[in-house]
Amino acid sequence: MEKPITIESPQNPRIKAAVRLRKNKVRQETGTTLVEGFREIQRATESGWCFKELYYCPELYLDLHAGDLTQQVQDRGTPVFRCSESAFRKISYRDTPDGLIALSPLVGKRLDQLNLPESPLLLIAEDIEKPGNLGTILRTADATGVDAVIACDYKTDLSNPNVIRSSIGTLFFIPVAEASSDEVIKWLADRGIQSVAAVPDAVMEYTSVDMRRGTAIVVGAEDEGLSEKWKNAADVSVSIPMLGRNDSLNVSTAAAVILYEAVRQRRTRS
């Protein structure tokens, strides 16, 4: 590896600029977010993702291949900066950093940038607040082969560093987009994609809907569920039977249940 620039002080302007990226406003203004962790950066690199900068601290490496990954990122033309432990910990938002943080372009596409197959399976997440839930939804989408995830009217943006972390970098493997609910509703209608809204008190159960055609499963906020706008606009509303004392599932769990039903139907397509 060529000898990189070394940053010793936590007060270095680059370090301070990186720390500010924890705020959504700054991320949107700069078009940049933070990707921390060996696994997350490795997955992004495997998908062909290009970073703007890479900061590393060998003293904090937890993976034997961290040095190789650092070299791989640098070989792609990304500027790299070696940090002292104190400078690196200033940027890090993890309790146990592993010595790698990248500055990345924002991950969300526009709706018109999505390249979808015939009869796509989509997941739409409205107004999700907790990064952990959105990250888990992205991992489930990857596991079920979803063609795209769309976040609309969101409280937590897809490029939130904690969303990237909780997705374990899987959002770099699947198309993701951000738009308003109005935009998404019109976009689905224009393409003839049916919207299936997850609503706890819906009469129809999720297993009764044919999801072999182009389908978008729509899930809503953790506390109040889907908005009236989506309930009114959806082609069909479905519920998951609740046989215990609770009346609903966690949003990421509900998404997983319905998505796997869609997978089951599509794998048994006649």
N, C-alpha and C positions, 0 to 999 in steps of 0.2 A: 504494500500500500504506500502511495506517495505520502510524504510527510504532510499531515493536515495542519490547518491553523488550530492552535490550542487556546481554549478559553479557560482562564483560571478563576475569574471573579464572578460571583453571582450577580453583580451589578453591571455586568457587560450589557451594552444596548441590545445585542441579539438575544440574550437571555431574557431581558425584560420584555422584548417584543413577543417572544414565544409564550411567556407567561400570560400575556394579555389575550392570547387566543383561547383561553378558557371561557371567555365571554362571547356569547352568540353574536352580539352587535359587532364586535371586532372581527369575528370570523366572516361575517357577511360583508363587511367593509373591505377586507383584505382578500377575500376569496380563498382563505387558507385555514386549515385546521391542524390539530395535533394527532399523530398516530403513535402511540407508545406501546412498546413491547416486542419481543423477538417474534412471537407467533403472528401477531397482527401485521408487522412489517414484512415478514416472510410471505404471508398469504397475499398481501398487496403486490409484492414483487413477483410472485408466481403468476398473478393475473395480468402482469404487464403494466401495472400502475407506475407512474413516474412521480417521484417526490421532488419538492423544491429544495429541501435541505435535510441533512441528517446530522443529529448530535449523538455522540456516543461516549461512553465512559467504561473502558475495559475493566476498571477496578470493581464495577458493579455487574459485569456479565454473569448470567446464571446458566446460559446454554453454551455448550462447547463449540457450537457453530456460529456464535454471534460475530466473531471476527470475520469469518467467511462471508456472512451476510452483509456486514459493513463494507467489505471490499466489493461485493457484487453490486451494491447500490452505488458505490463510488464509480465503478467501471461503467455504469450507465450514464455517467455525466452529472450525477447529483453532487453538489458541494457538501463536503463533510467537515465536521468540526469536533475535535476531541475536547472533552470537557473535564475539568476537575470534578471530584465527587460532589463538592459543595455547589458548583455551578449546575451540574446535572440535576441534583436533587431540587434545585430551585424551579426547574422546568417541570419536573415529574409531578404527576397527580396521583401516583400510586404509593401505597405504604411500603411496598418492597419493589423498588424499580430494578429493572434488569439491564440497564445500561444502554438502551436504544430508544430514541425518540425522533420521529421524522415530521417535517412540516410538509403538508400535503394540500393539493387543491381540494375544494369541497367535492363531496361524492355525489350529491343529488343531480340528476338530469332534469331536463324539461320533458313534459309529456310527449312532445313531438320528436324527441330524440330516442324514444323507446322503439326498439326493433322487435316486434312480437311475431310469434309463429301463428299459424291458423289455430283457432279455438284455444286461445291462451288461458292459463290459470293465473290469476292475479290476486294479490292481497293488498287491501287498502286499509290503512290505519288512520283513523281520525282522532285528532286532539289528544294523542298519547303524551303523558307528562313524564313518566319515569323512564330514564335512560335504560335501566335494566330490563323493563318490559319490552321496549322497542328493540333492544339488542337480542332478546330471546325470540321475539317475533321474526327477526331477520335470520336467526339460526334455524328456526322451524321452516321458514320459507326456503332456505337452502336445502334442508333435509327432504322437503317434499317436492322439490323441483319446480318451484313457482317461477314463472317467467318474468315477473317484476313485482316489486313492492313499491307502493305509492303512499307517501305520508302527506296528509292534507290537514290544513288548519291546525298545525302541530304546535304544541307547547315545547317539545323537545325536537330539535332538528336532527336529521340523519348524520350530520357531520359533527355532532357533539362528541368530544373525545371519549366520554363514558359510554355512548352508544356503540362506537367503534370497538371499545374494549369489551363490552358485554356481548357483542356479536362475535367476538374472537376473530375479527377480521373477515367474517364470511360475507359482509356486505360488499367486499371487493370482487366477489365471485358472481353476484347476481345484479341485474339492472335495478337501480333504485331511483325514484323520482320524487319531487316535491311540487305540490300545486294546491290551489284552493279547492274546497269541496265543489263549488260551482263549476270550476274548470273540469274537474274529474268527472262529475255527473254528465256534463255535455260530451266529454271525450268518449266515455263509455257508450252513450246513446248513439253517437255518430258511427261507432264501430260495431254496433250490434252485440256488445258484450253484456250479458245479464249481470245485474248486481244482486248479490245475496247478502242481506243484512243480518248480522247476529243480534237478536233482540230477545232478552230473557223471557218475556211474556208472549212471544209469538205463538200462534196456534200450531203452525206447521213445524214438524221436527226436521232437523237438518238432513236426515237420511232420506227424506221424501222428495228432495229436489234433484233434478237431473243436472249434474255439473260436468257432463262430458262435453258440452258445448262451451264456447268462450264464456268464462265466468270470472267475476271479481267478488271475492269474499270480503265483506266490509265489517270491521270491528271498531269499537269506539272507546272513549275515555274510560280510565279505570274506575272512576267514581260514579259517573252518570250515564255511561254507555254512549250509544250513538245519538247524535242530535236529531231533532225533529226533521230537519232538512233531509238527512239521509234516510230516515224512516219513511218519509213521504216519497222520496225519489226512487228508492230501491224497487227492483222488479218483484222481489219476494223477501219476506222476513222469516227467519227460522230461529228455533230455540233448541237448546241442548237439554234433554231431560235431567232434572235435578231430583234425586231420590232421597236425599238427606235433608238436613235442616237448612243448609245454605241455599240461596235462591239464584246464585250465579257463580261462574268460574272466573279466575283471573283472566284478563284479556289475552295474554299470550297462550294460556292453556286452552281457552275457547277457540282461538285461531288454529291451534294445532289439531284439535278434535275435528273441526270442520274441514281443514285442509287434507287430513288423512282420509276422510270420507271421499273427498274429491279424487284423491289418488286411487283409492280402492275402485271407484266407479270407472276411472279412466283405464285402469289396468285390466278391467274385465269388460271393456268395450266390445260389443259384438260387431 
